[in-house]
């Protein structure tokens, strides 16, 4: 789920169970429904209305936590799982539920909707994702430098979990270099889409029409330029969380694939030309996916890497910010020969349920003909969007059949 304050994805949060349903073929387990998520749980563990902590797929629980040891055989990873119960059923479970009691919490310790990812020490299950997606602030830098101290004195960790405690610790353990945050252009919104399972309010749908584009399995890449005085411009290339304000700045990959794509498609010249053509613009941002060989686990049968645009954002001098829909974006960027994500459908009306939307996400990739990662939907005004990830993709990449 996307945290509305930080705009970052949260992997663990407090939820209320909407429903409990039977699972065909299982005598000992049942299905707990949370929003659009279906999670296999032991029978008689929860009832509708129960409060628990939900851990999203892609999560990894802390190996040192006593409450997480049951997941040690799975390397503490929460994945999409398919269960057939010896051929008697067919159930896909996504995520994990743990009660407050099992976490050692009192029922009044947290409220519904609280995000507890950092408090519980939950990280991404794929180590590479933690490196690419992590945002290191001054408190995290302080803790990293004093790792042995935090390991020796456990009370420091308890203090660190509280906002006020962090400030007190930083007073004594922090340094000026810790507070020197990495630069990030303040007009750029970091890319991430909410999963459809977290948007039950969209179903059943109204008559809103949507564009559907293919979700590319790669690494998010941003190029942006802001107008300054006297025909000068600020230009930056960014990954998901890091701004490469210097062209030779190291990145997660062996080479800087982000600046490589910017140079391949002459993005600095493209952005400057757009600002010169439209003098009512204050900034312009192009965001897309860098994909191919060596990016993620999927190479799309490519021997190199490439780039496809999924966002074109225009910031006007009046303060208005406009994100173009996929068709307008593709037409706008055609003059610059910039490739955009494939449009799967236009004038799309949402199906009646989240399950049907997730099923629609399955399909063949327009890029290479194999299964696609999923789809991204965006309204015609460009304002609202979300993603539906293919279960076929998740099972092939993270899941198991049992």
C-alpha positions as CSV (number, residue, x, y, z in Angstrom):
1,X,0.0,0.0,0.0
2,X,1.2,3.5,-0.8
3,X,1.7,5.7,2.3
4,X,-0.2,8.9,1.5
5,X,2.3,11.0,3.5
6,X,5.6,9.6,2.3
7,X,4.4,8.3,-1.1
8,X,6.4,5.2,-0.4
9,X,5.2,1.7,-0.5
10,X,4.5,0.1,2.9
11,X,4.9,-3.6,3.3
12,X,3.1,-4.0,6.7
13,X,0.1,-2.3,8.2
14,X,-2.8,-2.8,10.5
15,X,-6.0,-4.0,8.8
16,X,-9.5,-5.2,9.6
17,X,-10.6,-8.5,8.1
18,X,-13.6,-8.0,5.8
19,X,-14.7,-11.5,5.4
20,X,-13.9,-15.2,6.1
21,X,-14.6,-17.7,3.3
22,X,-14.1,-21.4,2.9
23,X,-11.4,-22.8,0.7
24,X,-12.4,-25.7,-1.6
25,X,-10.3,-28.8,-0.9
26,X,-9.0,-27.6,2.5
27,X,-10.1,-29.1,5.8
28,X,-7.8,-27.0,8.0
29,X,-7.6,-23.6,6.3
30,X,-9.9,-20.8,5.2
31,X,-9.6,-17.5,3.3
32,X,-9.4,-14.2,5.0
33,X,-10.4,-11.3,2.8
34,X,-8.7,-7.9,3.3
35,X,-9.7,-5.4,0.6
36,X,-8.9,-7.3,-2.6
37,X,-6.4,-9.6,-1.0
38,X,-7.1,-13.2,-0.3
39,X,-5.0,-14.8,2.4
40,X,-5.0,-18.4,3.6
41,X,-5.2,-18.7,7.4
42,X,-5.9,-21.5,9.8
43,X,-9.5,-22.2,10.5
44,X,-11.1,-20.4,13.5
45,X,-8.1,-18.0,13.8
46,X,-10.0,-14.9,12.7
47,X,-13.6,-13.7,12.3
48,X,-14.9,-10.8,10.1
49,X,-13.9,-7.6,11.9
50,X,-10.8,-9.0,13.5
51,X,-7.8,-6.7,13.6
52,X,-4.4,-8.0,12.5
53,X,-1.2,-6.9,10.7
54,X,-1.1,-7.6,7.0
55,X,2.2,-8.2,5.3
56,X,2.1,-7.6,1.5
57,X,3.7,-10.0,-1.0
58,X,7.4,-9.1,-1.7
59,X,7.9,-8.7,2.1
60,X,10.7,-10.3,4.1
61,X,10.3,-10.6,7.9
62,X,13.2,-10.0,10.3
63,X,15.2,-13.2,10.8
64,X,15.8,-12.3,14.5
65,X,12.2,-11.8,15.4
66,X,10.7,-14.7,17.5
67,X,7.3,-14.2,15.9
68,X,8.7,-14.7,12.4
69,X,10.5,-18.0,13.0
70,X,7.6,-20.0,11.5
71,X,8.6,-18.6,8.1
72,X,12.2,-19.6,8.4
73,X,11.8,-22.6,6.0
74,X,10.6,-20.0,3.4
75,X,13.6,-17.8,4.2
76,X,11.2,-15.4,5.9
77,X,9.8,-14.3,2.6
78,X,6.1,-13.6,1.9
79,X,5.2,-14.6,-1.6
80,X,2.2,-15.3,-3.8
81,X,1.4,-19.0,-3.2
82,X,-0.7,-21.4,-5.2
83,X,-2.3,-24.3,-3.3
84,X,-4.0,-27.3,-4.9
85,X,-4.5,-29.5,-1.8
86,X,-3.7,-32.7,-3.6
87,X,-5.8,-31.8,-6.6
88,X,-8.9,-31.1,-4.5
89,X,-8.8,-27.3,-4.9
90,X,-7.1,-24.4,-6.5
91,X,-6.4,-21.3,-4.3
92,X,-3.9,-18.4,-4.7
93,X,-2.9,-16.8,-1.4
94,X,-1.3,-13.4,-1.4
95,X,0.3,-11.9,1.7
96,X,0.3,-12.9,5.4
97,X,-1.8,-12.1,8.4
98,X,-0.4,-12.1,12.0
99,X,-2.4,-11.3,15.1
100,X,-1.5,-8.7,17.7
101,X,-1.2,-11.5,20.2
102,X,1.4,-13.3,18.1
103,X,3.3,-10.1,17.7
104,X,3.3,-9.6,21.5
105,X,1.2,-6.4,21.2
106,X,-1.7,-5.1,23.2
107,X,-4.9,-4.4,21.3
108,X,-4.7,-0.7,22.0
109,X,-1.0,-0.4,20.9
110,X,-1.9,0.4,17.3
111,X,-4.8,1.8,15.4
112,X,-6.4,0.6,12.2
113,X,-4.4,1.8,9.2
114,X,-1.2,2.3,11.1
115,X,1.9,1.6,8.9
116,X,4.4,-0.7,10.8
117,X,6.9,-1.7,8.2
118,X,9.9,0.0,9.8
119,X,8.8,-0.7,13.3
120,X,8.7,-4.5,12.6
121,X,11.9,-4.5,10.6
122,X,10.2,-5.6,7.4
123,X,12.1,-5.2,4.1
124,X,11.7,-6.3,0.5
125,X,12.1,-10.0,-0.1
126,X,14.5,-9.4,-3.0
127,X,17.7,-7.9,-1.7
128,X,18.2,-5.9,-4.9
129,X,14.9,-4.1,-4.3
130,X,16.1,-2.9,-0.9
131,X,19.1,-1.3,-2.5
132,X,17.2,0.3,-5.4
133,X,14.1,1.4,-3.5
134,X,15.5,2.4,-0.1
135,X,15.5,6.0,1.0
136,X,18.2,6.7,3.6
137,X,17.5,9.6,5.9
138,X,19.7,11.2,8.6
139,X,18.5,8.9,11.3
140,X,19.2,5.8,9.3
141,X,22.7,7.1,8.5
142,X,23.2,7.7,12.2
143,X,22.1,4.1,13.1
144,X,24.3,2.6,10.4
145,X,27.4,4.3,11.7
146,X,26.6,3.2,15.3
147,X,25.5,-0.4,14.4
148,X,27.6,-2.0,17.1
149,X,26.3,0.4,19.7
150,X,22.7,-0.4,18.8
151,X,23.4,-4.1,18.8
152,X,25.0,-3.9,22.3
153,X,22.3,-1.7,23.9
154,X,18.9,-2.9,23.0
155,X,17.1,0.1,24.6
156,X,18.5,2.3,21.8
157,X,16.5,0.3,19.3
158,X,13.3,0.9,21.3
159,X,14.1,4.6,21.4
160,X,14.8,4.6,17.6
161,X,11.2,3.3,16.9
162,X,9.7,6.4,18.4
163,X,9.8,9.8,16.5
164,X,10.8,11.7,19.7
165,X,13.4,9.0,20.5
166,X,15.1,9.4,17.2
167,X,15.5,13.1,17.7
168,X,17.0,12.5,21.2
169,X,19.4,9.9,19.8
170,X,20.4,12.2,17.0
171,X,21.2,14.9,19.5
172,X,23.9,12.6,21.0
173,X,24.9,10.3,18.2
174,X,24.2,12.3,15.1
175,X,26.8,14.1,12.9
176,X,26.5,16.9,10.5
177,X,27.3,14.6,7.6
178,X,24.3,12.4,8.6
179,X,22.0,15.4,8.1
180,X,23.3,16.1,4.6
181,X,20.6,14.5,2.6
182,X,21.0,13.4,-1.0
183,X,19.6,16.0,-3.4
184,X,16.2,15.4,-4.9
185,X,14.4,17.9,-7.2
186,X,11.4,19.0,-5.2
187,X,9.1,19.3,-8.2
188,X,9.4,15.6,-9.0
189,X,7.0,13.1,-7.6
190,X,8.5,9.6,-7.1
191,X,6.9,6.9,-9.3
192,X,4.8,4.2,-7.8
193,X,1.3,2.9,-8.5
194,X,-1.2,1.6,-6.0
195,X,-2.2,-2.0,-6.4
196,X,-5.8,-2.7,-7.3
197,X,-6.2,-4.9,-4.3
198,X,-5.9,-1.8,-2.1
199,X,-8.6,0.0,-4.0
200,X,-11.9,-1.8,-3.2
201,X,-13.7,1.6,-3.4
202,X,-13.5,1.4,-7.2
203,X,-15.7,-1.7,-7.4
204,X,-18.4,-2.1,-8.5
205,X,-17.3,0.5,-11.1
206,X,-19.0,3.5,-12.5
207,X,-18.8,4.4,-16.2
208,X,-15.4,6.0,-16.0
209,X,-13.2,5.2,-19.0
210,X,-9.6,4.1,-18.6
211,X,-6.5,3.6,-20.7
212,X,-4.8,0.3,-20.2
213,X,-1.0,0.1,-20.8
214,X,1.4,-2.8,-20.3
215,X,3.4,-2.7,-17.1
216,X,7.1,-3.2,-18.0
217,X,9.4,-5.2,-15.6
218,X,12.3,-2.9,-15.2
219,X,13.7,0.0,-13.1
220,X,12.0,3.4,-12.8
221,X,13.9,6.2,-14.6
222,X,13.1,9.9,-14.4
223,X,14.5,12.8,-16.5
224,X,13.4,16.3,-15.5
225,X,14.2,19.9,-16.4
226,X,13.1,23.2,-14.7
227,X,13.3,26.6,-16.2
228,X,15.5,29.2,-14.5
229,X,16.2,32.9,-15.3
230,X,18.2,34.1,-18.3
231,X,17.5,31.1,-20.5
232,X,19.1,28.7,-18.0
233,X,17.8,25.3,-17.0
234,X,18.2,22.7,-14.2
235,X,18.4,19.2,-15.6
236,X,18.5,15.9,-13.6
237,X,18.3,12.2,-14.1
238,X,16.9,10.1,-11.3
239,X,16.3,6.5,-10.4
240,X,13.5,5.5,-8.0
241,X,15.0,7.3,-5.1
242,X,18.4,8.7,-6.2
243,X,19.1,11.9,-8.1
244,X,22.2,11.7,-10.4
245,X,23.1,15.3,-10.2
246,X,26.5,14.3,-11.5
247,X,26.6,12.2,-14.7
248,X,29.3,9.9,-13.3
249,X,27.6,9.2,-10.0
250,X,27.4,5.5,-9.2
251,X,24.2,3.6,-9.1
252,X,22.9,0.2,-8.1
253,X,23.8,-1.4,-11.5
254,X,27.4,-2.0,-12.8
255,X,27.0,1.0,-15.1
256,X,24.6,4.0,-14.7
257,X,21.8,2.7,-16.8
258,X,19.7,5.8,-16.1
259,X,22.1,8.3,-17.6
260,X,22.8,5.8,-20.4
261,X,19.1,6.0,-21.4
262,X,19.0,9.7,-21.0
263,X,22.0,10.0,-23.4
264,X,20.6,7.4,-25.9
265,X,17.4,9.4,-26.4
266,X,19.0,12.8,-26.0
267,X,16.6,13.6,-23.1
268,X,18.4,16.8,-22.1
269,X,17.9,18.2,-25.6
270,X,14.3,16.9,-25.7
271,X,13.3,18.6,-22.4
272,X,15.0,21.8,-23.3
273,X,13.2,21.9,-26.7
274,X,9.8,21.3,-25.0
275,X,10.4,24.2,-22.6
276,X,11.5,26.5,-25.5
277,X,8.4,25.5,-27.5
278,X,6.0,26.2,-24.6
279,X,7.0,29.3,-22.7
280,X,4.1,28.9,-20.3
281,X,5.8,25.8,-18.8
282,X,7.9,26.0,-15.6
283,X,9.2,22.4,-15.8
284,X,8.7,19.1,-17.7
285,X,9.3,15.6,-16.4
286,X,9.6,12.4,-18.4
287,X,9.4,9.1,-16.4
288,X,9.7,5.6,-17.8
289,X,11.0,2.1,-17.4
290,X,14.5,1.0,-18.2
291,X,14.4,-2.7,-19.0
292,X,16.3,-5.5,-20.7
293,X,19.4,-7.6,-20.1
294,X,20.6,-7.3,-16.5
295,X,17.6,-5.3,-15.3
296,X,15.5,-7.3,-12.8
297,X,15.2,-11.0,-13.5
298,X,13.6,-10.6,-16.9
299,X,15.6,-9.7,-20.1
300,X,12.7,-9.7,-22.6
301,X,15.0,-11.7,-24.9
302,X,17.2,-8.7,-25.3
303,X,21.0,-8.5,-25.4
304,X,21.0,-4.8,-24.2
305,X,18.7,-2.4,-22.5
306,X,16.1,0.1,-23.6
307,X,13.6,2.6,-22.3
308,X,9.9,3.2,-22.5
309,X,8.1,6.3,-21.2
310,X,5.0,5.9,-19.0
311,X,4.7,9.5,-17.6
312,X,4.9,12.9,-19.2
313,X,4.3,15.6,-16.6
314,X,4.0,19.3,-17.5
315,X,4.4,21.9,-14.8
316,X,3.0,25.3,-15.7
317,X,4.1,28.7,-14.5
318,X,0.6,29.2,-13.0
319,X,1.3,26.3,-10.6
320,X,-0.9,23.8,-12.4
321,X,0.6,20.4,-12.9
322,X,-0.7,18.1,-15.7
323,X,0.0,14.5,-16.4
324,X,-0.9,13.4,-19.9
325,X,-2.8,10.2,-20.6
326,X,-1.0,7.5,-22.6
327,X,-2.4,8.4,-26.0
328,X,-1.8,12.2,-25.6
329,X,1.7,11.4,-24.2
330,X,2.5,9.1,-27.1
331,X,1.4,11.6,-29.7
332,X,3.2,14.5,-27.9
333,X,6.5,12.6,-27.8
334,X,6.3,11.1,-31.3
335,X,8.2,14.1,-32.7
336,X,11.2,13.1,-30.6
337,X,11.0,9.4,-31.5
338,X,10.6,8.5,-27.8
339,X,9.2,5.0,-27.3
340,X,6.2,4.8,-24.9
341,X,4.7,1.9,-23.0
342,X,2.3,-0.1,-25.2
343,X,-1.4,0.8,-25.0
344,X,-3.4,-2.4,-24.4
345,X,-6.9,-0.9,-24.5
346,X,-8.7,2.4,-24.7
347,X,-12.2,3.3,-23.4
348,X,-11.8,0.5,-20.9
349,X,-14.6,0.1,-18.3
350,X,-13.5,-1.7,-15.1
351,X,-15.0,-5.2,-14.5
352,X,-17.3,-5.9,-11.6
353,X,-14.7,-7.1,-9.1
354,X,-11.1,-6.9,-8.1
355,X,-10.6,-10.6,-8.9
356,X,-11.8,-10.0,-12.5
357,X,-9.4,-7.1,-12.8
358,X,-6.5,-9.2,-11.5
359,X,-7.4,-11.9,-14.0
360,X,-7.4,-9.3,-16.8
361,X,-3.8,-8.5,-15.9
362,X,-2.7,-11.9,-17.2
363,X,-1.8,-12.0,-20.8
364,X,1.0,-11.9,-23.3
365,X,3.5,-9.0,-23.4
366,X,3.4,-6.8,-26.4
367,X,7.2,-6.4,-26.0
368,X,8.3,-10.0,-26.3
369,X,5.2,-12.2,-26.6
370,X,5.8,-13.9,-23.2
371,X,3.6,-13.3,-20.2
372,X,3.3,-9.7,-19.1
373,X,4.0,-8.4,-15.6
374,X,0.6,-6.8,-15.5
375,X,-1.2,-3.6,-16.6
376,X,-1.5,0.0,-15.5
377,X,-4.8,1.9,-15.8
378,X,-5.1,5.6,-16.1
379,X,-8.1,7.9,-16.6
380,X,-8.5,10.1,-19.6
381,X,-7.7,13.2,-17.6
382,X,-4.5,11.6,-16.5
383,X,-5.2,12.2,-12.8
384,X,-6.1,8.7,-11.5
385,X,-4.1,5.5,-12.0
386,X,-3.4,2.1,-10.5
387,X,-1.7,-1.2,-11.4
388,X,-2.9,-4.8,-11.5
389,X,-0.1,-7.3,-11.4
390,X,-0.5,-10.7,-13.1
391,X,-0.7,-13.7,-10.8
392,X,1.0,-15.7,-13.5
393,X,3.9,-13.3,-13.4
394,X,4.1,-13.4,-9.6
395,X,3.9,-17.2,-9.4
396,X,6.6,-17.6,-12.0
397,X,8.9,-15.1,-10.2
398,X,8.2,-15.5,-6.5
399,X,5.6,-18.2,-5.9
400,X,5.4,-21.9,-5.3
401,X,2.9,-24.5,-6.2
402,X,1.8,-26.7,-3.3
